Amino acid sequence: MLYEDEKGPIVAKTYGGASWSSTQSKVSKAQKINGLLNVFGAYDYAHNRMWTHGYRKKTGKQFLDFINRVDQKYDDSVKQIFLVLDNASIHKSNKVKATISKCHPRIHLVFLPTRSPELNLIEVRWLWMHRQAINNSTFQDERDIGKAASDWTINYNKKHAGKTSINSLHGESIHMFT
Protein backbone atom coordinates (compact mmCIF):
# COMPACT_ATOMS: atom_id res chain seq x y z
CA MET A 1 0.00 0.00 0.00
CA LEU A 2 1.40 3.36 -1.06
CA TYR A 3 0.33 6.81 0.12
CA GLU A 4 0.80 9.54 -2.49
CA ASP A 5 0.71 13.32 -2.25
CA GLU A 6 2.40 16.43 -3.55
CA LYS A 7 4.29 19.04 -1.54
CA GLY A 8 4.54 22.51 -2.92
CA PRO A 9 5.10 24.69 -4.59
CA ILE A 10 8.31 25.21 -2.65
CA VAL A 11 9.78 28.59 -3.51
CA ALA A 12 13.42 29.46 -4.15
CA LYS A 13 13.66 33.15 -3.36
CA THR A 14 15.93 35.82 -2.09
CA TYR A 15 14.64 37.34 1.08
CA GLY A 16 13.76 41.00 1.12
CA GLY A 17 13.50 42.92 4.30
CA ALA A 18 14.89 46.14 5.59
CA SER A 19 18.43 47.38 5.85
CA TRP A 20 20.01 50.70 6.71
CA SER A 21 21.71 52.96 4.17
CA SER A 22 24.74 55.14 4.83
CA THR A 23 22.42 58.08 5.52
CA GLN A 24 20.71 56.12 8.33
CA SER A 25 17.48 55.77 6.39
CA LYS A 26 15.63 52.49 6.17
CA VAL A 27 15.72 50.82 2.75
CA SER A 28 13.23 48.07 1.88
CA LYS A 29 14.11 45.28 -0.52
CA ALA A 30 11.57 43.19 -2.39
CA GLN A 31 11.70 39.41 -2.49
CA LYS A 32 12.81 37.87 -5.74
CA ILE A 33 11.49 34.45 -6.70
CA ASN A 34 14.13 32.35 -8.46
CA GLY A 35 12.04 29.24 -9.00
CA LEU A 36 9.23 26.98 -7.84
CA LEU A 37 9.24 23.23 -7.38
CA ASN A 38 6.53 20.72 -6.58
CA VAL A 39 7.73 17.53 -4.92
CA PHE A 40 5.67 14.43 -5.62
CA GLY A 41 6.01 11.67 -3.08
CA ALA A 42 4.87 8.15 -2.33
CA TYR A 43 5.24 6.48 1.04
CA ASP A 44 5.50 2.68 1.06
CA TYR A 45 3.91 1.68 4.36
CA ALA A 46 4.95 -1.98 4.23
CA HIS A 47 8.66 -1.17 3.77
CA ASN A 48 8.70 2.23 5.51
CA ARG A 49 10.36 4.02 2.62
CA MET A 50 9.74 7.12 0.52
CA TRP A 51 9.96 7.83 -3.20
CA THR A 52 10.16 11.48 -4.28
CA HIS A 53 10.64 13.45 -7.48
CA GLY A 54 10.46 17.16 -8.25
CA TYR A 55 8.55 18.89 -11.05
CA ARG A 56 8.11 22.52 -12.02
CA LYS A 57 4.40 21.96 -12.68
CA LYS A 58 1.71 20.02 -10.88
CA THR A 59 -0.53 18.55 -13.57
CA GLY A 60 -1.86 15.16 -14.60
CA LYS A 61 1.14 14.74 -16.93
CA GLN A 62 3.61 15.02 -14.04
CA PHE A 63 1.43 12.79 -11.86
CA LEU A 64 1.46 10.07 -14.52
CA ASP A 65 5.23 10.40 -14.92
CA PHE A 66 5.64 10.01 -11.17
CA ILE A 67 3.34 6.94 -11.11
CA ASN A 68 5.41 5.42 -13.92
CA ARG A 69 8.62 5.99 -11.90
CA VAL A 70 7.10 4.43 -8.79
CA ASP A 71 5.68 1.46 -10.68
CA GLN A 72 9.15 0.69 -12.08
CA LYS A 73 10.53 0.39 -8.54
CA TYR A 74 8.47 -2.77 -7.92
CA ASP A 75 9.18 -6.05 -9.68
CA ASP A 76 6.60 -8.25 -11.35
CA SER A 77 6.13 -10.36 -8.21
CA VAL A 78 4.04 -7.47 -6.79
CA LYS A 79 0.66 -8.16 -8.36
CA GLN A 80 -1.34 -5.26 -6.88
CA ILE A 81 -0.40 -1.80 -5.67
CA PHE A 82 -3.02 0.21 -3.83
CA LEU A 83 -2.29 3.91 -4.14
CA VAL A 84 -4.02 6.01 -1.46
CA LEU A 85 -4.40 9.64 -2.45
CA ASP A 86 -6.45 12.78 -1.99
CA ASN A 87 -9.12 14.11 -4.32
CA ALA A 88 -6.97 16.62 -6.21
CA SER A 89 -8.12 17.19 -9.77
CA ILE A 90 -4.80 15.90 -11.18
CA HIS A 91 -5.61 12.50 -9.67
CA LYS A 92 -9.19 12.25 -10.89
CA SER A 93 -9.14 13.35 -14.52
CA ASN A 94 -10.48 10.88 -17.06
CA LYS A 95 -7.12 10.89 -18.89
CA VAL A 96 -5.24 9.97 -15.71
CA LYS A 97 -7.67 7.19 -14.81
CA ALA A 98 -7.62 5.77 -18.33
CA THR A 99 -3.82 5.87 -18.57
CA ILE A 100 -3.34 4.19 -15.21
CA SER A 101 -5.83 1.41 -16.01
CA LYS A 102 -4.22 0.85 -19.43
CA CYS A 103 -0.49 1.25 -18.65
CA HIS A 104 -0.41 0.30 -14.97
CA PRO A 105 -3.13 -2.33 -14.44
CA ARG A 106 -1.74 -3.45 -11.08
CA ILE A 107 -2.14 0.05 -9.61
CA HIS A 108 -5.50 0.68 -7.98
CA LEU A 109 -6.40 4.22 -6.91
CA VAL A 110 -8.00 4.57 -3.47
CA PHE A 111 -9.36 8.06 -2.84
CA LEU A 112 -9.53 9.43 0.69
CA PRO A 113 -12.64 11.22 1.92
CA THR A 114 -12.66 14.94 1.20
CA ARG A 115 -10.87 17.11 3.76
CA SER A 116 -9.15 14.24 5.54
CA PRO A 117 -5.40 14.67 5.00
CA GLU A 118 -4.75 13.12 8.41
CA LEU A 119 -5.64 9.74 6.89
CA ASN A 120 -2.80 10.00 4.37
CA LEU A 121 0.32 8.63 6.07
CA ILE A 122 2.65 10.62 3.84
CA GLU A 123 1.50 13.89 5.43
CA VAL A 124 3.59 13.39 8.57
CA ARG A 125 6.61 12.63 6.37
CA TRP A 126 6.03 15.92 4.52
CA LEU A 127 6.02 17.64 7.91
CA TRP A 128 9.34 15.99 8.79
CA MET A 129 10.83 16.93 5.42
CA HIS A 130 9.63 20.50 5.80
CA ARG A 131 11.15 20.81 9.26
CA GLN A 132 14.41 19.05 8.44
CA ALA A 133 15.13 20.16 4.88
CA ILE A 134 12.98 23.14 3.87
CA ASN A 135 12.49 25.42 6.90
CA ASN A 136 15.21 28.00 7.45
CA SER A 137 16.86 27.07 4.16
CA THR A 138 17.74 29.36 1.30
CA PHE A 139 17.45 27.88 -2.16
CA GLN A 140 19.03 29.47 -5.22
CA ASP A 141 16.84 27.66 -7.73
CA GLU A 142 14.81 24.51 -8.40
CA ARG A 143 17.93 22.33 -8.40
CA ASP A 144 18.67 23.32 -4.79
CA ILE A 145 15.12 22.46 -3.74
CA GLY A 146 15.28 19.14 -5.60
CA LYS A 147 18.62 18.30 -3.99
CA ALA A 148 17.28 19.09 -0.51
CA ALA A 149 14.21 16.88 -1.10
CA SER A 150 16.31 14.09 -2.61
CA ASP A 151 18.88 14.21 0.19
CA TRP A 152 16.11 14.12 2.78
CA THR A 153 14.51 11.12 1.03
CA ILE A 154 17.80 9.24 0.93
CA ASN A 155 18.46 9.96 4.61
CA TYR A 156 14.90 8.98 5.57
CA ASN A 157 15.22 5.65 3.78
CA LYS A 158 18.61 4.91 5.31
CA LYS A 159 17.39 5.76 8.79
CA HIS A 160 13.91 4.22 8.76
CA ALA A 161 14.17 1.31 6.38
CA GLY A 162 17.80 0.41 6.97
CA LYS A 163 18.44 0.57 3.24
CA THR A 164 21.89 1.39 1.90
CA SER A 165 20.70 1.88 -1.65
CA ILE A 166 19.52 5.24 -2.89
CA ASN A 167 15.73 5.17 -3.09
CA SER A 168 15.15 8.64 -4.50
CA LEU A 169 13.71 8.59 -7.99
CA HIS A 170 16.42 11.05 -9.03
CA GLY A 171 19.73 9.95 -10.48
CA GLU A 172 22.56 9.80 -7.95
CA SER A 173 23.53 13.45 -8.33
CA ILE A 174 21.36 14.49 -11.24
CA HIS A 175 18.09 16.23 -10.45
CA MET A 176 15.95 16.50 -13.56
CA PHE A 177 12.70 18.41 -13.70
CA THR A 178 10.10 18.28 -16.43
Sequence and secondary structure as in RCSB ss.txt:
>XXXX:A:sequence
MLYEDEKGPIVAKTYGGASWSSTQSKVSKAQKINGLLNVFGAYDYAHNRMWTHGYRKKTGKQFLDFINRVDQKYD
DSVKQIFLVLDNASIHKSNKVKATISKCHPRIHLVFLPTRSPELNLIEVRWLWMHRQAINNSTFQDERDIGKAAS
DWTINYNKKHAGKTSINSLHGESIHMFT
>XXXX:A:secstr
 EEEEEEEEEEEEE  EEEE TTS EEEE  EEEEEEEEEEEEETTTTEEEEEEES  SHHHHHHHHHHHHHTS 
TT   EEEEE   HHHH HHHHHHHHHH TTEEEEE  TT GGG THHHHHHHHIIIIITT   SSHHHHHHHHH
HHHHHHHHHHH   S  SSS SS     
